[in-house]
């Protein structure tokens, strides 16, 4: 039973499985690998955002005979990256649709010769008119994608929004915007590829989803499944940024490897990684909300628009998650979400922790505070009046069958942060101080696992085998990139079988070795794949009891002895299981109705902010995060996930701004794209309430993305509390605060000028 | 390799090394490519992220900003020099116990910064820890587990030192 409470290993802070190798500096990342006869690859990229390629010339000062040169003409199969819509070329062929789009590839044995060679390739263009904003794309006077620029749209409707406006006591409207955000994993994207006629292609790389890369490579090279092998190397952070891009980079490295006949390493430097790879989608959300005289929600009309960039990539699923998170953890009889993702000539936006939810939740939770101010009630009470409870239905008419404790989470965070006392103190102190302090919060959920029918379609297969050396080896394609996959799946396997943590190893995430247990995304690994490992472990023990004489109670040695008896009579000791949806799950993809997610993680964030009205900087001084994420399988790792997500969310709100110049990221360096440092991150207080989820691995729900959803609205609500100024967009860097405060000062004090 | 390149001699993790390399080659590349010490990582190549931090003559440096010429005669310590006799350094053990490493790519540099900090200030205040690690970016942890690890590591080092003194006394 997933909900059993007595466990030996699950729920304990066992050390990270691959921790020692990382601490010794011995863990092998892609750039640490050197293959015999290895060359290096580089990419020639478009310098304009949109245009036709007129010609490609090669400067004679370079001896091109030393180089391998690859263009779209060298692609043996389809020139498309295989994501949801196959619209994105692997190499531009005749036209470019964004800056830094890959046009041509070079390889050389000496990596120092590549930079000069890249600069010596002259691409001439006939420029076309580019567009860079949601508004330009909506106008459709320049069509840059498909027939209408519309990458995807969704309509979610519950009840009848339009029947409510006339009799509502209050109607509150607002528009909110969020900027792009870079993942800034500290390890840049990198791949090594090898090719030979007999075995086909092997790639090693920093990546999240080996089978995604595999799916693209078989199409690019027109090869059968078994002729492409994708192996994940130790991965230095990902956050969604290594979900889709590695398919492109792996294709590039493999094309160079095939043409040159050498293994080829392509590891981006920071400037290239920042300029050319995906970011979080910018968004614009408009809310129109009707309430009764007591502050109960009557109708939520939400118009959500995202900038998807030049190709569809994952924009439709990001938009889907944004749509499903836009109404938030509230009960409302009438809801309409109209969501559209628009094409522009920016570098395609992609997956990033939260996957559309942070954008939608920023808008909603800022709007809830605006509603509270507009109708004159306490923002805490406004939330409390409207929270979803067990038995309520969501905007998709999903009945909340699991216990739902938003009131309890709210009570907890108010107490832990001493909210009312702090508000009172700041109200007293602020008038005589140039530092204005405030406190604000945000309430939200994050759906665990793939949306709707997604997990059924994935149909994941996972399990374990037992090696002759006496180790149980977990077989999954799910990857470790810091979040703790290796550790938690090991804990689950050890617990389910009844042996020790050290008796378990993780098989390499190698498509030649492990089944497809789905991508490592969507906060699904521990809940969905963890459950498969739990079931596979129980199945393995039952198999050994039935066929190898394993007793009801057994020691570790008896377990492995039984495995060897099984091996001698039946062959390989393997236990694999396939995904089974929890019962009663129904989803209608057309109407967007039903069980949007099998379970939800629930959270409230609270931020205390100090705004310096002289330097115009806003600083988060203290942060509280309360969450219900099912069972916590490893308290140290789980706490680390929450803290890391909060820090990234603080960056999203106050530090991280992507400056585009004619569609090219102008601040593509760590010098001028600023993330929070050890001096910027405040004390973060993390509290878990645990309600085991019956169908998650040992009761777990998703945790990875949740903590990125709340910081931005909590912080901007706190800035409002501190200064009285309501900001409707992020990021808010000192110059953004200055612009707003200066404008207000001008309006208020014209005589002093 | 070109015969015109100078031979540069220095010590890495207590071991004497002689490398023939272009004088402007980055210490980072010499460590990784010539000496095969790939524990030191590159994150930005411009001295912002601290992933390539090593200790050189008792100072914490970004090895991506040090031309190998400047390392002539230097005493360098990298992450590979922390553990001894098959035993993790107390800081490494503390990072393991307290969740100070997640993806691990900033970890070698972070450990060197922490080692430097503790040598300067054996029981650092939170403000000193924050300042001491401010040049080392971590995107995974939000730093809380790292701060806890550094405090635990410092405490462990101080306790072992006290024990040694007691034994000697």
Interface residues (C-beta under 8 A of the other chain):
Chain A: X13 X15 X16 X18 X19 X20 X21 X22 X23 X24 X25 X26 X27 X28 X29 X31 X32 X183 X184 X185 X186 X187 X188 X234 X235 X236 X237 X238 X239 X269 X270 X481 X482 X483 X484 X636 X637 X639 X640 X643 X644 X645 X646 X647 X648 X669 X670 X671 X675 X677 X678 X679 X681 X683 X684
Chain B: X32 X37 X38 X39 X40 X41 X42 X43 X44 X45 X46 X48 X49 X51 X78 X79 X80 X82 X83 X88 X92 X95 X96 X97 X98 X99 X101 X102 X103 X104 X105 X106 X107 X108 X111 X129 X130 X131 X133 X134 X135 X136 X137 X138 X139 X140 X141 X142 X143 X144 X145 X146 X147
